Amino acid sequence: MKSLVAEDDATSRKLLHTFLSRYGECDIATDGEEAVNAVRLAHQNRQNYDLICMDIRMPKMDGQVAIQEIRKLEAATGITKTARIIMTTADSNMDTVESALLRRCNAYLVKPIDITKLIKQLKDFGLEQQITRAPDLGLITFFILRVG
């Protein structure tokens, strides 16, 4: 599974990157602009992302605008298997959730990220064949306690 974590918060970025790296290549972006550029480069190299975890509020370009740009890129290049995008944010306001879904993200997770919910979402996306090893939840919990 090839994934991209677009997150300006270092703790959240490290947690997602540590977890997703267990299942394949995982790139990082610290803002929406970097995320769009990473997706563009992946398309050019024909190594598209299977999963993108995108924070809503980031500098330079927020996550919702970045998703729109990514979906435009996919459409322009004729991608038939689009990336699954999970919006991540501390904002659980339903207006924010609806807005994110309208911008064509596939799911929404509220921070702090619950790894069990993330795994369920990956399975719902059909990526379960790539999630063969059980995550070390003790390590993830330790990481959250140490960094948090």
PyRosetta script that sets phi, psi and omega in degrees:
from pyrosetta import init, pose_from_sequence

init()
pose = pose_from_sequence("MKSLVAEDDATSRKLLHTFLSRYGECDIATDGEEAVNAVRLAHQNRQNYDLICMDIRMPKMDGQVAIQEIRKLEAATGITKTARIIMTTADSNMDTVESALLRRCNAYLVKPIDITKLIKQLKDFGLEQQITRAPDLGLITFFILRVG")
pose.set_psi(1, 127.8)
pose.set_omega(1, 176.0)
pose.set_phi(2, -101.3)
pose.set_psi(2, 126.3)
pose.set_omega(2, -176.7)
pose.set_phi(3, -132.3)
pose.set_psi(3, 160.7)
pose.set_omega(3, 177.6)
pose.set_phi(4, -131.3)
pose.set_psi(4, 130.8)
pose.set_omega(4, 174.5)
pose.set_phi(5, -108.6)
pose.set_psi(5, 115.9)
pose.set_omega(5, 177.8)
pose.set_phi(6, -109.6)
pose.set_psi(6, 104.4)
pose.set_omega(6, -170.5)
pose.set_phi(7, -156.7)
pose.set_psi(7, 127.8)
pose.set_omega(7, -179.9)
pose.set_phi(8, -86.9)
pose.set_psi(8, -19.3)
pose.set_omega(8, 178.3)
pose.set_phi(9, -82.1)
pose.set_psi(9, 120.3)
pose.set_omega(9, -174.3)
pose.set_phi(10, -60.8)
pose.set_psi(10, -39.0)
pose.set_omega(10, -178.6)
pose.set_phi(11, -65.5)
pose.set_psi(11, -49.1)
pose.set_omega(11, 179.4)
pose.set_phi(12, -63.7)
pose.set_psi(12, -40.8)
pose.set_omega(12, 179.7)
pose.set_phi(13, -61.6)
pose.set_psi(13, -45.4)
pose.set_omega(13, -179.4)
pose.set_phi(14, -65.1)
pose.set_psi(14, -43.1)
pose.set_omega(14, 179.6)
pose.set_phi(15, -60.1)
pose.set_psi(15, -51.2)
pose.set_omega(15, -179.1)
pose.set_phi(16, -64.7)
pose.set_psi(16, -42.7)
pose.set_omega(16, -179.7)
pose.set_phi(17, -62.9)
pose.set_psi(17, -44.7)
pose.set_omega(17, 179.4)
pose.set_phi(18, -59.6)
pose.set_psi(18, -45.4)
pose.set_omega(18, -178.9)
pose.set_phi(19, -68.1)
pose.set_psi(19, -51.2)
pose.set_omega(19, -174.3)
pose.set_phi(20, -70.6)
pose.set_psi(20, -26.5)
pose.set_omega(20, 179.2)
pose.set_phi(21, -63.3)
pose.set_psi(21, -21.6)
pose.set_omega(21, 178.2)
pose.set_phi(22, -66.3)
pose.set_psi(22, -20.1)
pose.set_omega(22, -172.2)
pose.set_phi(23, -112.8)
pose.set_psi(23, 9.1)
pose.set_omega(23, 178.5)
pose.set_phi(24, 144.0)
pose.set_psi(24, -169.2)
pose.set_omega(24, -178.8)
pose.set_phi(25, -65.0)
pose.set_psi(25, 132.7)
pose.set_omega(25, 179.4)
pose.set_phi(26, -135.1)
pose.set_psi(26, 115.4)
pose.set_omega(26, 178.4)
pose.set_phi(27, -96.9)
pose.set_psi(27, 162.9)
pose.set_omega(27, 177.9)
pose.set_phi(28, -127.6)
pose.set_psi(28, 151.8)
pose.set_omega(28, 173.1)
pose.set_phi(29, -138.8)
pose.set_psi(29, 142.2)
pose.set_omega(29, -176.9)
pose.set_phi(30, -99.5)
pose.set_psi(30, -1.8)
pose.set_omega(30, 174.8)
pose.set_phi(31, -157.3)
pose.set_psi(31, 170.9)
pose.set_omega(31, -177.2)
pose.set_phi(32, -63.4)
pose.set_psi(32, -35.6)
pose.set_omega(32, 179.2)
pose.set_phi(33, -62.3)
pose.set_psi(33, -45.7)
pose.set_omega(33, 177.1)
pose.set_phi(34, -62.1)
pose.set_psi(34, -37.4)
pose.set_omega(34, 179.9)
pose.set_phi(35, -63.7)
pose.set_psi(35, -46.3)
pose.set_omega(35, 179.0)
pose.set_phi(36, -62.1)
pose.set_psi(36, -42.2)
pose.set_omega(36, 178.4)
pose.set_phi(37, -64.4)
pose.set_psi(37, -38.2)
pose.set_omega(37, 178.0)
pose.set_phi(38, -64.2)
pose.set_psi(38, -42.1)
pose.set_omega(38, 178.9)
pose.set_phi(39, -65.7)
pose.set_psi(39, -41.9)
pose.set_omega(39, 178.7)
pose.set_phi(40, -59.4)
pose.set_psi(40, -46.8)
pose.set_omega(40, 179.6)
pose.set_phi(41, -64.0)
pose.set_psi(41, -41.1)
pose.set_omega(41, 178.3)
pose.set_phi(42, -61.7)
pose.set_psi(42, -41.6)
pose.set_omega(42, 177.6)
pose.set_phi(43, -63.1)
pose.set_psi(43, -43.9)
pose.set_omega(43, -180.0)
pose.set_phi(44, -61.0)
pose.set_psi(44, -34.7)
pose.set_omega(44, -179.5)
pose.set_phi(45, -90.6)
pose.set_psi(45, 4.8)
pose.set_omega(45, -178.4)
pose.set_phi(46, 54.4)
pose.set_psi(46, 40.0)
pose.set_omega(46, 177.4)
pose.set_phi(47, -129.2)
pose.set_psi(47, 63.7)
pose.set_omega(47, -173.4)
pose.set_phi(48, -64.0)
pose.set_psi(48, 155.1)
pose.set_omega(48, 177.4)
pose.set_phi(49, -78.8)
pose.set_psi(49, 140.8)
pose.set_omega(49, 171.9)
pose.set_phi(50, -84.8)
pose.set_psi(50, -33.7)
pose.set_omega(50, -174.1)
pose.set_phi(51, -140.8)
pose.set_psi(51, 139.3)
pose.set_omega(51, 172.6)
pose.set_phi(52, -130.9)
pose.set_psi(52, 124.9)
pose.set_omega(52, 172.2)
pose.set_phi(53, -101.7)
pose.set_psi(53, 117.6)
pose.set_omega(53, -170.4)
pose.set_phi(54, -123.2)
pose.set_psi(54, 119.8)
pose.set_omega(54, 173.4)
pose.set_phi(55, -69.4)
pose.set_psi(55, 148.7)
pose.set_omega(55, 179.8)
pose.set_phi(56, -77.9)
pose.set_psi(56, -49.1)
pose.set_omega(56, -174.4)
pose.set_phi(57, -102.1)
pose.set_psi(57, 110.5)
pose.set_omega(57, 178.8)
pose.set_phi(58, -142.1)
pose.set_psi(58, 160.3)
pose.set_omega(58, 177.7)
pose.set_phi(59, -71.5)
pose.set_psi(59, 166.0)
pose.set_omega(59, 178.2)
pose.set_phi(60, 67.6)
pose.set_psi(60, -59.3)
pose.set_omega(60, 178.3)
pose.set_phi(61, -145.4)
pose.set_psi(61, 122.9)
pose.set_omega(61, -179.0)
pose.set_phi(62, -73.7)
pose.set_psi(62, 166.9)
pose.set_omega(62, -174.6)
pose.set_phi(63, -61.9)
pose.set_psi(63, -35.8)
pose.set_omega(63, -178.7)
pose.set_phi(64, -67.3)
pose.set_psi(64, -41.2)
pose.set_omega(64, 176.4)
pose.set_phi(65, -67.1)
pose.set_psi(65, -40.6)
pose.set_omega(65, 179.3)
pose.set_phi(66, -60.2)
pose.set_psi(66, -41.0)
pose.set_omega(66, 178.3)
pose.set_phi(67, -61.7)
pose.set_psi(67, -44.0)
pose.set_omega(67, 178.1)
pose.set_phi(68, -58.4)
pose.set_psi(68, -43.7)
pose.set_omega(68, -179.6)
pose.set_phi(69, -66.0)
pose.set_psi(69, -40.1)
pose.set_omega(69, 178.9)
pose.set_phi(70, -64.2)
pose.set_psi(70, -43.8)
pose.set_omega(70, 179.5)
pose.set_phi(71, -65.4)
pose.set_psi(71, -36.0)
pose.set_omega(71, 175.5)
pose.set_phi(72, -64.0)
pose.set_psi(72, -43.6)
pose.set_omega(72, 177.9)
pose.set_phi(73, -59.1)
pose.set_psi(73, -46.0)
pose.set_omega(73, -180.0)
pose.set_phi(74, -61.4)
pose.set_psi(74, -43.1)
pose.set_omega(74, -179.7)
pose.set_phi(75, -66.2)
pose.set_psi(75, -41.6)
pose.set_omega(75, -177.9)
pose.set_phi(76, -66.7)
pose.set_psi(76, -30.2)
pose.set_omega(76, -178.4)
pose.set_phi(77, -96.0)
pose.set_psi(77, 1.6)
pose.set_omega(77, 176.6)
pose.set_phi(78, 72.3)
pose.set_psi(78, 25.2)
pose.set_omega(78, 178.9)
pose.set_phi(79, -65.2)
pose.set_psi(79, 126.0)
pose.set_omega(79, 178.2)
pose.set_phi(80, -93.6)
pose.set_psi(80, -30.7)
pose.set_omega(80, 177.0)
pose.set_phi(81, -103.4)
pose.set_psi(81, 90.8)
pose.set_omega(81, -176.8)
pose.set_phi(82, -75.5)
pose.set_psi(82, 157.1)
pose.set_omega(82, 177.5)
pose.set_phi(83, -66.0)
pose.set_psi(83, 144.3)
pose.set_omega(83, 170.8)
pose.set_phi(84, -83.4)
pose.set_psi(84, 127.8)
pose.set_omega(84, -177.1)
pose.set_phi(85, -116.8)
pose.set_psi(85, 125.6)
pose.set_omega(85, 174.7)
pose.set_phi(86, -108.7)
pose.set_psi(86, 119.4)
pose.set_omega(86, 173.9)
pose.set_phi(87, -79.5)
pose.set_psi(87, 136.0)
pose.set_omega(87, 177.3)
pose.set_phi(88, -124.5)
pose.set_psi(88, 134.2)
pose.set_omega(88, 179.3)
pose.set_phi(89, -163.8)
pose.set_psi(89, 161.2)
pose.set_omega(89, 174.5)
pose.set_phi(90, -84.3)
pose.set_psi(90, -8.6)
pose.set_omega(90, -177.0)
pose.set_phi(91, -88.9)
pose.set_psi(91, 112.6)
pose.set_omega(91, 179.9)
pose.set_phi(92, -101.2)
pose.set_psi(92, 14.4)
pose.set_omega(92, 178.2)
pose.set_phi(93, -61.3)
pose.set_psi(93, 130.3)
pose.set_omega(93, -176.7)
pose.set_phi(94, -62.0)
pose.set_psi(94, -30.5)
pose.set_omega(94, 176.6)
pose.set_phi(95, -63.5)
pose.set_psi(95, -39.1)
pose.set_omega(95, 178.0)
pose.set_phi(96, -66.5)
pose.set_psi(96, -42.8)
pose.set_omega(96, 178.5)
pose.set_phi(97, -60.4)
pose.set_psi(97, -49.3)
pose.set_omega(97, -179.7)
pose.set_phi(98, -61.3)
pose.set_psi(98, -42.0)
pose.set_omega(98, 179.3)
pose.set_phi(99, -62.0)
pose.set_psi(99, -42.4)
pose.set_omega(99, 179.2)
pose.set_phi(100, -63.5)
pose.set_psi(100, -43.4)
pose.set_omega(100, -179.2)
pose.set_phi(101, -66.8)
pose.set_psi(101, -36.1)
pose.set_omega(101, 177.1)
pose.set_phi(102, -65.6)
pose.set_psi(102, -26.6)
pose.set_omega(102, 178.7)
pose.set_phi(103, -85.1)
pose.set_psi(103, 9.6)
pose.set_omega(103, 170.3)
pose.set_phi(104, 78.5)
pose.set_psi(104, 33.9)
pose.set_omega(104, 166.2)
pose.set_phi(105, -82.6)
pose.set_psi(105, 161.0)
pose.set_omega(105, -175.1)
pose.set_phi(106, -96.9)
pose.set_psi(106, -21.9)
pose.set_omega(106, -179.1)
pose.set_phi(107, -158.6)
pose.set_psi(107, 170.6)
pose.set_omega(107, -174.7)
pose.set_phi(108, -141.8)
pose.set_psi(108, 124.6)
pose.set_omega(108, 175.8)
pose.set_phi(109, -123.8)
pose.set_psi(109, 136.3)
pose.set_omega(109, 179.8)
pose.set_phi(110, -91.9)
pose.set_psi(110, 137.3)
pose.set_omega(110, 177.3)
pose.set_phi(111, -78.8)
pose.set_psi(111, 149.7)
pose.set_omega(111, -0.1)
pose.set_phi(112, -69.9)
pose.set_psi(112, 142.6)
pose.set_omega(112, -175.9)
pose.set_phi(113, -66.1)
pose.set_psi(113, 126.5)
pose.set_omega(113, 174.4)
pose.set_phi(114, -89.1)
pose.set_psi(114, 112.7)
pose.set_omega(114, -175.8)
pose.set_phi(115, -59.2)
pose.set_psi(115, -35.6)
pose.set_omega(115, 178.4)
pose.set_phi(116, -62.3)
pose.set_psi(116, -41.6)
pose.set_omega(116, 177.9)
pose.set_phi(117, -67.8)
pose.set_psi(117, -36.4)
pose.set_omega(117, 177.4)
pose.set_phi(118, -63.7)
pose.set_psi(118, -44.8)
pose.set_omega(118, 178.4)
pose.set_phi(119, -60.8)
pose.set_psi(119, -44.1)
pose.set_omega(119, 178.3)
pose.set_phi(120, -59.1)
pose.set_psi(120, -42.5)
pose.set_omega(120, -179.5)
pose.set_phi(121, -64.6)
pose.set_psi(121, -40.9)
pose.set_omega(121, 178.0)
pose.set_phi(122, -62.2)
pose.set_psi(122, -40.1)
pose.set_omega(122, 176.5)
pose.set_phi(123, -65.5)
pose.set_psi(123, -40.6)
pose.set_omega(123, 177.6)
pose.set_phi(124, -62.0)
pose.set_psi(124, -30.5)
pose.set_omega(124, 178.1)
pose.set_phi(125, -77.0)
pose.set_psi(125, -8.9)
pose.set_omega(125, -177.4)
pose.set_phi(126, 85.6)
pose.set_psi(126, 17.1)
pose.set_omega(126, 178.8)
pose.set_phi(127, -95.0)
pose.set_psi(127, 9.9)
pose.set_omega(127, -175.2)
pose.set_phi(128, -63.1)
pose.set_psi(128, -29.2)
pose.set_omega(128, 178.8)
pose.set_phi(129, -64.3)
pose.set_psi(129, -18.9)
pose.set_omega(129, 178.8)
pose.set_phi(130, -95.7)
pose.set_psi(130, -6.5)
pose.set_omega(130, 177.5)
pose.set_phi(131, -106.7)
pose.set_psi(131, 75.9)
pose.set_omega(131, -173.6)
pose.set_phi(132, -94.4)
pose.set_psi(132, -27.8)
pose.set_omega(132, -179.5)
pose.set_phi(133, -99.7)
pose.set_psi(133, 140.1)
pose.set_omega(133, 175.3)
pose.set_phi(134, -69.8)
pose.set_psi(134, 136.1)
pose.set_omega(134, 179.2)
pose.set_phi(135, -69.8)
pose.set_psi(135, 153.5)
pose.set_omega(135, 176.4)
pose.set_phi(136, -83.7)
pose.set_psi(136, 88.0)
pose.set_omega(136, -176.9)
pose.set_phi(137, -64.5)
pose.set_psi(137, -28.1)
pose.set_omega(137, 175.7)
pose.set_phi(138, -62.6)
pose.set_psi(138, -43.1)
pose.set_omega(138, 178.4)
pose.set_phi(139, -64.6)
pose.set_psi(139, -43.5)
pose.set_omega(139, 180.0)
pose.set_phi(140, -63.6)
pose.set_psi(140, -44.8)
pose.set_omega(140, 179.3)
pose.set_phi(141, -62.1)
pose.set_psi(141, -44.4)
pose.set_omega(141, 177.9)
pose.set_phi(142, -57.7)
pose.set_psi(142, -45.1)
pose.set_omega(142, -179.1)
pose.set_phi(143, -60.6)
pose.set_psi(143, -44.1)
pose.set_omega(143, -179.0)
pose.set_phi(144, -63.5)
pose.set_psi(144, -43.5)
pose.set_omega(144, -178.8)
pose.set_phi(145, -67.3)
pose.set_psi(145, -37.9)
pose.set_omega(145, -178.5)
pose.set_phi(146, -71.3)
pose.set_psi(146, -41.7)
pose.set_omega(146, -174.6)
pose.set_phi(147, -87.8)
pose.set_psi(147, -35.3)
pose.set_omega(147, -174.0)
pose.set_phi(148, -67.8)
pose.dump_pdb("model.pdb")
